[in-house]
Amino acid sequence: MPEVKIGSVPFQEAIDHFQGKLKIPTEHWDDMLGTIHAKAFTIAGATKADLLTDIFNDVNEVLSNGGTITDYRKLFDKTVNKHGWPYKGNRGWRTRVIYDTNLRTSHMAGKWSQFQRVKQTRPFLQYFTVGDERVRPEHREWHHLVLHIDDPWWQTHYPPNGWGCRCGARSLSPRQIRKEKLQIAEQAPAIQTTDRLILGKSDKQTGEIPVIQVPKGIDTGWNYNVGQAWLGPDIAFGEKLMAMPNAMRTAALNNAKDLTQHLQKDFAPWVTKLEQRSKPLNNEIKTVGYLSPKVIDELIRRDQVPSTAVITTTDKDIIHMIREAKDGRHIPLDQIRAMPTTIGGGHSAVLWDKRDPALVYVFDVPGDDRTAKAIIRVNYKIKVRDANGKRQQVQTNTLRTGGLVQLQNLKEREVYEVIDGEL
């Protein structure tokens, strides 16, 4: 099967995946491994925010316009000259790694989104390689393997499976399998692991280098399904952000405002869809935004350390807010639809409710002399469905409700304390 030309044609699902990434400055490629890469844009050595933003914009331009590696290299040269970036490695290798890694992972994440939409009629996936002499031995063994899309094997072996991996997957219907005389594997290949050293993580005092186990045939940090990690709730990603060194986390969350437009694009149609429901159906959860570094610092100071850096909400809470919007005392429907924009920077202040512990995001409502407030519970436990459709309990910062109040009421010091912005 010929190699997929990932940069030649714009692919909306791939573009959506890439544009939803949070830019995180890093010094070493192994500062972050695994599923965090599905939601993070990182370039080893790109530690300055403006440099990382320009590199991100260059990749986004090529991905959105269907550009080639040649097109990307022209943009790369301009960015390097602009910032005087002393990147490591030669130009050909460096640009190939950035281009291939980001376009291939975005392409396969977009494909997974498509596979999920049609899996009722096309419930099987087939692994394939490009079939040349450069294919790795383990990948060659997986060539033409057919498994159900829900088989756990895809959680670790959905391509790409390493640096420069050119493998792909396609969905199949039972009829297509019969027509092409394909065989559905009775069970997935046995997963054998091997030890890998994480050189960039050696202990500064002891010099000890940590070791992780990775499935054979898969590069370190690639043993995850980029599509599942992208479509799943951001809660786990937010947990990884909280586990980062403070400086790295702060730099990353300062870039979170750049995701507002992407979150808003997905959130508003979801709210519109929920308007037609009388009750929640699927325990759906959506990301509304991210806690700011200042809010996190204030929560830590109050011994309210958030387990995750994201703010989410559920279909149940939004449906409840939609019903309340009709009484004139709660957040109007248009403002509910625009909640990611409000959380991402459209609020005037963030308060801490001393009596009923919660974050209170304060914002104006056009045409109303009252002020709106959105209530966000920190470390709130909710039940959601994971990538396999199973219900599980998670802890998150969740938007529960809101209302309209007189601004003066929010200035009661015995009840509220301003922790960011001003009233």
C-alpha positions in Angstrom: 0.0 0.0 0.0 1.5 3.4 -1.0 2.6 5.9 1.7 -0.1 8.3 2.8 0.8 11.9 1.7 -0.2 13.6 4.9 0.5 17.1 3.9 -1.1 17.3 0.5 -4.8 17.6 1.3 -6.4 19.6 4.2 -8.2 17.2 6.6 -10.6 19.0 9.0 -10.5 16.4 11.8 -6.7 16.5 11.7 -6.8 20.3 11.8 -9.2 20.3 14.7 -6.9 17.9 16.6 -3.8 20.1 16.1 -5.5 23.4 16.8 -6.8 22.0 20.1 -3.2 21.4 21.4 -1.8 23.4 24.4 1.6 24.8 23.7 4.1 23.7 26.4 7.7 24.9 26.4 10.2 22.1 27.0 13.9 21.6 27.1 14.1 17.9 26.4 11.9 15.7 24.2 11.3 13.3 27.0 10.1 15.9 29.5 6.6 14.6 28.6 5.8 11.2 27.3 2.8 9.2 26.2 -0.8 10.5 26.1 0.1 14.1 27.0 1.4 14.5 23.4 -2.1 14.0 22.1 -3.1 17.3 23.6 0.2 19.2 23.9 2.4 20.9 21.3 6.1 20.6 22.3 9.4 21.2 20.5 12.5 20.2 22.4 14.6 23.2 23.1 11.8 25.7 22.2 11.5 27.2 25.7 10.4 30.7 24.8 6.7 31.3 24.4 6.9 33.5 21.3 9.2 31.0 19.5 7.0 28.1 20.3 3.9 30.0 19.1 5.6 30.8 15.8 6.6 27.2 15.3 3.0 26.1 16.1 1.6 28.7 13.6 4.0 27.4 10.9 2.9 23.8 11.4 -0.8 24.9 11.5 -0.4 26.8 8.3 1.0 23.8 6.4 -1.6 21.5 7.9 -4.5 23.8 7.2 -3.5 24.6 3.7 -2.3 21.2 2.6 1.4 22.2 2.4 4.4 20.0 1.9 7.7 19.5 3.7 9.2 22.0 1.3 6.6 24.6 2.3 7.2 24.0 5.9 11.0 24.3 5.6 10.5 27.8 4.2 8.4 28.8 7.2 10.9 27.1 9.6 13.8 29.1 8.1 11.9 32.4 8.7 11.1 31.5 12.3 14.6 30.4 13.1 16.1 33.6 11.6 13.5 35.8 13.4 14.3 34.3 16.9 17.9 33.3 16.4 17.1 29.8 17.6 20.2 27.6 18.0 18.3 24.3 17.4 20.1 21.0 17.7 20.6 18.7 14.6 20.8 19.6 11.0 18.0 21.5 9.2 16.8 18.5 7.1 16.5 16.2 10.1 15.0 18.8 12.5 12.3 19.9 10.0 11.4 16.4 9.1 10.9 15.4 12.7 8.7 18.4 13.4 6.7 18.0 10.2 6.2 14.3 10.3 5.5 14.0 14.0 2.8 16.7 14.1 1.1 16.0 10.8 1.1 12.2 11.2 -0.3 12.2 14.7 -2.9 14.8 13.8 -3.8 12.8 10.7 -4.2 9.5 12.6 -6.1 11.3 15.5 -8.5 12.7 12.8 -8.9 9.2 11.3 -9.8 7.8 14.7 -12.5 10.4 15.0 -13.9 9.2 11.7 -13.6 5.6 12.6 -15.6 6.2 15.8 -18.4 7.9 13.8 -18.9 4.9 11.5 -18.0 2.0 13.8 -21.6 0.7 13.9 -21.3 -0.2 10.3 -17.5 -0.5 10.0 -16.5 -2.1 13.4 -13.1 -3.5 12.3 -9.7 -1.9 11.8 -6.9 -3.2 9.7 -3.3 -2.2 10.4 -1.1 -1.6 7.4 2.5 -0.6 6.6 3.9 1.1 3.4 5.5 -2.2 2.5 9.1 -1.2 1.8 12.4 -2.2 3.2 12.4 0.6 5.8 9.4 -0.9 7.7 10.4 -2.2 11.1 10.3 -5.9 11.7 7.5 -5.8 14.3 5.4 -3.5 12.2 5.8 -5.8 9.3 4.4 -8.6 11.4 1.3 -6.5 12.1 0.7 -5.7 8.4 -2.9 -6.6 7.4 -3.9 -7.5 10.9 -7.7 -7.1 11.4 -9.2 -6.6 14.9 -12.4 -5.1 16.2 -12.0 -1.4 16.8 -12.7 -1.9 20.5 -9.9 -4.4 21.0 -7.6 -3.2 23.7 -4.6 -3.8 21.4 -5.4 -0.5 19.6 -4.9 1.4 22.9 -1.2 0.9 22.6 -0.6 -0.1 19.0 -2.8 2.3 17.0 -0.3 4.1 14.6 2.0 6.0 14.4 4.1 3.8 16.7 7.4 5.7 16.8 9.5 8.4 15.3 9.2 8.3 11.5 6.6 5.5 11.6 4.6 5.6 8.4 2.0 2.9 9.3 -1.7 3.5 9.1 -5.1 1.9 9.7 -8.4 1.6 7.8 -11.9 0.7 8.9 -13.7 -2.3 7.5 -17.3 -3.5 7.3 -18.2 -7.2 7.6 -19.2 -7.2 4.0 -15.9 -5.7 2.9 -14.0 -8.3 4.9 -15.9 -11.1 3.1 -15.4 -9.4 -0.2 -11.7 -9.1 0.2 -11.4 -12.5 1.9 -9.7 -11.1 5.0 -9.4 -12.9 8.3 -10.4 -11.4 11.6 -7.7 -12.3 14.1 -9.1 -14.5 16.9 -7.0 -12.6 19.4 -4.5 -9.7 19.2 -0.8 -10.4 19.1 0.8 -10.9 22.5 2.3 -7.8 23.8 5.9 -8.2 24.9 7.6 -5.4 26.7 11.2 -4.2 26.8 13.0 -1.8 29.2 13.9 1.7 28.0 16.1 4.3 29.7 14.7 7.8 30.1 18.0 9.6 29.7 16.7 13.2 30.2 15.2 12.2 33.6 18.3 11.1 35.5 18.3 11.9 39.2 20.5 15.0 39.8 21.7 13.7 43.2 22.2 9.9 42.5 22.6 10.0 38.8 20.1 7.1 38.6 18.4 6.9 35.2 14.7 5.8 35.3 13.5 2.9 33.3 10.1 2.3 31.8 8.6 -0.7 30.1 7.5 -0.2 26.5 5.9 -2.8 24.1 8.4 -4.2 21.6 8.2 -2.5 18.3 7.0 0.9 19.7 9.3 3.8 20.5 9.5 5.3 24.0 6.6 7.6 24.6 4.5 6.3 21.7 2.6 3.4 23.4 -0.7 5.2 23.4 -3.6 5.8 21.0 -3.4 9.4 19.8 -7.1 9.3 18.7 -8.4 8.0 22.0 -6.3 10.4 24.0 -7.6 13.3 21.9 -11.3 12.3 22.1 -11.2 11.4 25.8 -11.9 14.0 28.5 -9.1 16.4 29.2 -9.1 15.6 32.9 -6.2 13.3 32.8 -4.2 15.8 30.7 -5.0 18.4 33.3 -3.7 16.0 36.0 -0.4 15.8 34.1 -0.2 19.6 34.0 -0.6 19.8 37.8 2.3 17.2 38.2 4.7 19.4 36.1 7.3 21.7 37.7 5.7 25.0 38.6 7.5 27.0 36.0 6.6 24.6 33.2 3.0 24.5 34.3 2.8 28.2 34.5 4.2 28.7 31.0 1.8 26.1 29.6 -1.3 27.6 31.2 -0.4 31.1 30.2 -0.9 29.7 26.6 -4.3 28.2 27.5 -6.1 31.3 26.3 -5.1 30.4 22.8 -7.4 27.4 23.0 -10.5 29.5 23.8 -11.6 29.7 20.2 -11.1 26.0 19.7 -13.1 25.1 22.8 -15.8 27.6 21.9 -16.2 26.1 18.4 -17.1 22.7 20.0 -19.0 23.9 23.0 -21.7 26.2 21.5 -23.1 23.5 19.1 -23.1 21.0 22.0 -25.2 23.4 24.1 -27.6 23.9 21.2 -28.0 20.1 20.9 -28.7 19.8 24.6 -31.5 22.4 24.3 -33.5 19.6 22.5 -33.1 17.1 25.3 -35.3 16.7 28.4 -32.7 14.8 30.3 -29.0 13.8 29.8 -28.4 10.6 27.8 -24.7 9.7 27.8 -23.0 11.3 30.8 -21.2 13.6 28.3 -18.5 15.8 29.5 -16.9 18.9 27.9 -13.9 21.0 28.6 -14.8 24.7 29.3 -11.4 26.0 30.0 -8.3 25.9 32.2 -7.5 27.3 35.6 -5.0 30.2 35.4 -1.6 30.0 37.2 -2.7 32.7 39.6 -6.0 30.9 40.5 -4.0 27.6 41.0 -1.5 29.4 43.3 -4.4 30.8 45.4 -6.1 27.4 45.6 -2.9 25.8 46.8 -2.4 28.6 49.4 -5.9 27.7 50.7 -5.1 23.9 50.9 -7.5 23.4 48.0 -4.9 21.9 45.6 -6.7 21.1 42.4 -6.1 17.5 41.1 -6.5 18.7 37.5 -5.9 22.1 35.7 -9.0 21.9 33.5 -12.5 23.1 34.1 -15.2 20.8 32.7 -19.0 20.5 32.8 -21.5 17.7 32.1 -24.6 17.4 30.0 -26.6 17.1 33.2 -25.4 20.4 34.5 -25.8 22.3 31.2 -29.4 21.0 30.7 -30.2 22.2 34.2 -28.7 25.6 33.4 -30.7 25.8 30.2 -33.9 25.2 32.1 -33.0 27.9 34.7 -32.1 30.4 31.9 -35.8 30.9 31.3 -36.6 32.4 34.7 -34.6 35.6 34.3 -32.6 35.1 37.4 -29.9 32.8 36.0 -27.3 33.0 33.2 -28.9 33.7 29.8 -28.7 31.0 27.2 -26.4 33.0 24.9 -24.0 33.3 27.8 -24.1 29.6 28.5 -23.1 28.9 24.9 -20.2 31.4 25.3 -18.9 29.9 28.5 -15.4 28.9 27.2 -15.0 32.5 26.0 -15.9 33.7 29.5 -13.6 31.3 31.3 -10.8 32.0 28.8 -10.7 35.7 29.5 -14.1 37.2 29.3 -14.5 37.4 33.0 -13.7 40.4 35.2 -12.8 38.6 38.4 -12.5 35.2 40.0 -13.7 35.0 43.6 -13.4 32.4 46.3 -16.7 31.6 48.1 -15.7 31.2 51.8 -19.0 29.9 53.1 -19.7 27.4 50.3 -16.2 26.6 49.0 -16.1 27.2 45.2 -14.7 29.4 42.5 -16.9 32.2 41.3 -16.2 33.6 37.8 -17.8 37.0 37.5 -18.7 38.6 34.1 -21.0 41.1 32.5 -24.3 40.3 30.7 -25.1 42.7 27.8 -28.3 44.6 28.4 -28.6 43.8 32.1 -27.6 45.9 35.0 -26.9 42.7 37.0 -23.7 40.8 37.1 -23.4 37.1 36.1 -21.6 34.5 38.2 -20.5 31.0 37.2 -20.0 28.5 40.0 -17.1 26.0 39.6 -16.6 23.3 42.2 -13.0 22.3 42.8 -12.1 18.6 42.9 -15.7 17.6 42.4 -16.4 13.9 41.8 -18.5 13.0 38.7 -19.2 9.9 36.7 -18.2 9.8 33.0 -17.7 7.2 30.3 -14.1 6.4 29.3 -12.8 5.7 25.8 -14.3 2.2 25.9 -17.7 3.4 27.0 -17.3 2.2 30.6 -18.5 4.5 33.4 -16.0 5.6 35.9 -15.7 8.2 38.6 -13.3 11.1 38.1 -12.4 14.2 40.0 -12.4 17.5 38.2 -13.1 21.2 38.5 -16.7 21.4 37.2 -19.1 24.2 36.2 -22.2 23.3 38.1 -24.5 26.4 37.9 -24.7 30.2 37.9 -26.9 33.2 38.3 -27.5 36.9 38.0 -26.8 39.1 41.1 -26.2 42.7 42.0 -22.5 43.5 41.9 -22.7 44.9 45.4 -23.6 41.4 46.7 -20.3 40.0 45.5 -18.4 42.6 47.5 -19.4 41.1 50.8 -16.0 40.4 52.3 -17.2 37.9 54.9 -18.6 35.8 52.0 -16.3 36.4 49.0 -12.6 37.0 48.5 -11.2 38.2 45.1 -8.3 36.0 44.1 -7.9 37.2 40.5 -8.9 40.3 38.6 -11.1 43.0 40.2 -14.8 43.7 40.7 
